[in-house]
Amino acid sequence: MKLQYFLVGLAPFLHSSLANSKPDFATACYGEVLPNLPAPPENRTIPWGSPRIVNGSTTCCSSLDEVRTGIDVVDAQLLKLLLYAKLREATRFKSTHDTVDVPSRDQQVIDNAMANATAFHLPQTIAKAVFTAIINTSVPFELCVFDSFHYDMEGGKCKRKIL
């Protein structure tokens, strides 16, 4: 699996968040373990804080709807990036059922994502959760692809192919 390129593909969208020169009050929220902070009792006037995403001299968003529209664009791009992971193709190069999932490789992918997350100003906890979810859903898919090579589905029943 080439999932380590996932964050690299997100770079154009995330890197611009580093352009704000003010100290980031949320720095503690970017590690693997989130701090246990008490909820403040007051309500805030919206929008609060200052924009973290800056493109030249303009800020990214002036409303929650604008933020959500941007998120929808990124969501579509994420689906395209997942296609590049080539999960089905990777399965073709695995000789046995036991080699479809290699836990040490899974952990390496997760560790790489977490190590690279801060370079893109992405919280490590999010990188870990995303890559863990990708692996946890990719492995059953790859196992299905591997196992299905020798079978045809006829009328909802599995029939072994003659190769």
C-alpha positions as CSV (number, residue, x, y, z in Angstrom):
1,M,0.0,0.0,0.0
2,K,1.2,3.5,-0.8
3,L,-0.9,5.2,1.7
4,Q,2.0,7.3,3.0
5,Y,1.5,9.6,-0.1
6,F,-2.0,10.5,1.3
7,L,-0.7,13.5,3.3
8,V,1.6,14.6,0.5
9,G,-1.5,14.8,-1.7
10,L,-3.1,17.0,0.8
11,A,-0.2,19.4,1.0
12,P,-1.6,22.1,-1.3
13,F,-4.7,22.4,0.9
14,L,-3.0,22.3,4.3
15,H,0.3,24.1,3.8
16,S,-1.3,27.5,3.4
17,S,-2.5,27.3,7.1
18,L,1.1,27.9,8.1
19,A,1.1,31.4,6.6
20,N,-0.4,33.1,9.7
21,S,2.4,34.5,11.7
22,K,0.5,34.9,15.1
23,P,1.3,32.3,17.8
24,D,-1.2,29.4,17.6
25,F,-3.1,29.1,20.8
26,A,-4.1,25.5,19.8
27,T,-0.6,24.2,19.4
28,A,-1.2,21.6,22.2
29,C,-4.0,20.1,20.1
30,Y,-1.7,18.9,17.4
31,G,0.1,16.0,19.3
32,E,-0.9,12.4,19.4
33,V,-2.5,12.8,22.8
34,L,-4.9,15.7,23.2
35,P,-4.8,17.7,26.4
36,N,-7.7,17.5,28.8
37,L,-8.9,21.1,28.8
38,P,-11.9,22.3,30.8
39,A,-14.7,23.8,28.6
40,P,-14.9,27.6,29.1
41,P,-18.1,28.8,30.6
42,E,-18.7,31.8,28.3
43,N,-20.3,32.0,24.9
44,R,-18.3,33.5,22.1
45,T,-19.1,36.0,19.5
46,I,-18.8,34.3,16.1
47,P,-16.4,34.2,14.4
48,W,-13.9,34.0,17.3
49,G,-10.1,33.8,17.0
50,S,-8.3,34.7,13.8
51,P,-8.3,32.8,10.5
52,R,-5.5,30.3,10.3
53,I,-5.7,29.7,6.5
54,V,-4.4,32.7,4.5
55,N,-3.9,32.9,0.7
56,G,-1.7,35.8,0.0
57,S,-3.5,38.7,1.8
58,T,-7.0,37.2,1.8
59,T,-8.5,34.9,4.4
60,C,-10.1,31.6,3.3
61,C,-13.5,31.8,4.8
62,S,-16.0,34.4,6.0
63,S,-18.8,31.9,7.1
64,L,-19.4,28.4,8.2
65,D,-21.1,27.7,4.9
66,E,-18.0,28.7,3.0
67,V,-15.9,26.4,5.3
68,R,-18.2,23.5,4.6
69,T,-18.1,24.1,0.8
70,G,-14.3,23.9,1.1
71,I,-14.5,20.7,3.1
72,D,-16.8,19.2,0.5
73,V,-14.2,20.0,-2.2
74,V,-11.5,18.4,-0.1
75,D,-13.7,15.3,0.6
76,A,-14.0,14.7,-3.2
77,Q,-10.3,15.1,-3.6
78,L,-9.7,12.6,-0.8
79,L,-11.7,10.0,-2.6
80,K,-9.6,10.5,-5.7
81,L,-6.4,10.3,-3.6
82,L,-7.6,7.0,-2.1
83,L,-7.8,5.6,-5.6
84,Y,-4.1,6.2,-6.0
85,A,-3.4,3.9,-3.1
86,K,-3.8,1.0,-5.6
87,L,-5.1,-1.4,-3.0
88,R,-6.4,-3.9,-5.5
89,E,-3.1,-3.7,-7.5
90,A,-1.0,-4.3,-4.4
91,T,-3.0,-7.4,-3.7
92,R,-1.9,-9.0,-7.0
93,F,1.7,-9.0,-5.7
94,K,0.9,-11.0,-2.6
95,S,1.5,-14.7,-2.9
96,T,-0.4,-16.1,0.1
97,H,-3.5,-15.2,2.1
98,D,-1.1,-14.5,5.1
99,T,0.9,-11.9,3.2
100,V,-2.1,-9.8,2.4
101,D,-1.9,-8.1,5.8
102,V,1.4,-7.4,7.3
103,P,0.9,-5.7,10.7
104,S,4.4,-4.4,10.9
105,R,3.8,-2.6,7.5
106,D,0.5,-1.3,8.8
107,Q,2.2,0.2,11.8
108,Q,4.9,1.7,9.6
109,V,2.3,3.5,7.5
110,I,0.6,4.8,10.6
111,D,3.9,5.9,12.2
112,N,4.9,7.7,8.9
113,A,1.5,9.5,8.8
114,M,1.9,10.7,12.3
115,A,5.5,11.8,11.8
116,N,4.5,13.7,8.6
117,A,1.3,15.2,10.0
118,T,3.0,18.1,11.8
119,A,4.8,19.2,8.6
120,F,1.3,19.8,7.2
121,H,0.0,21.4,10.4
122,L,-2.4,18.4,10.8
123,P,-3.0,17.0,14.3
124,Q,-1.2,13.7,14.8
125,T,-4.3,12.3,16.5
126,I,-6.3,12.9,13.2
127,A,-3.5,11.4,11.0
128,K,-3.4,8.3,13.3
129,A,-7.2,7.8,13.3
130,V,-7.5,8.3,9.5
131,F,-4.7,6.0,8.6
132,T,-5.9,3.4,11.1
133,A,-9.4,3.5,9.6
134,I,-7.9,3.3,6.1
135,I,-5.9,0.2,7.0
136,N,-8.7,-1.4,9.0
137,T,-11.0,-1.2,5.9
138,S,-8.4,-1.8,3.3
139,V,-7.2,-5.2,4.7
140,P,-10.7,-6.8,4.5
141,F,-11.0,-5.4,0.9
142,E,-7.6,-6.8,-0.1
143,L,-8.5,-10.2,1.5
144,C,-11.7,-10.3,-0.5
145,V,-9.8,-9.5,-3.7
146,F,-7.2,-12.1,-2.9
147,D,-9.8,-14.8,-2.1
148,S,-12.2,-13.9,-4.9
149,F,-9.5,-14.6,-7.6
150,H,-10.3,-18.4,-7.5
151,Y,-14.0,-18.1,-7.3
152,D,-17.0,-17.0,-9.4
153,M,-20.2,-15.9,-7.7
154,E,-23.2,-17.7,-9.4
155,G,-26.7,-17.1,-8.0
156,G,-25.2,-15.8,-4.7
157,K,-23.1,-18.9,-4.3
158,C,-19.4,-19.2,-4.4
159,K,-18.1,-21.6,-7.0
160,R,-14.4,-22.5,-7.4
161,K,-12.9,-21.6,-10.8
162,I,-10.9,-24.1,-12.7
163,L,-7.6,-22.4,-13.6
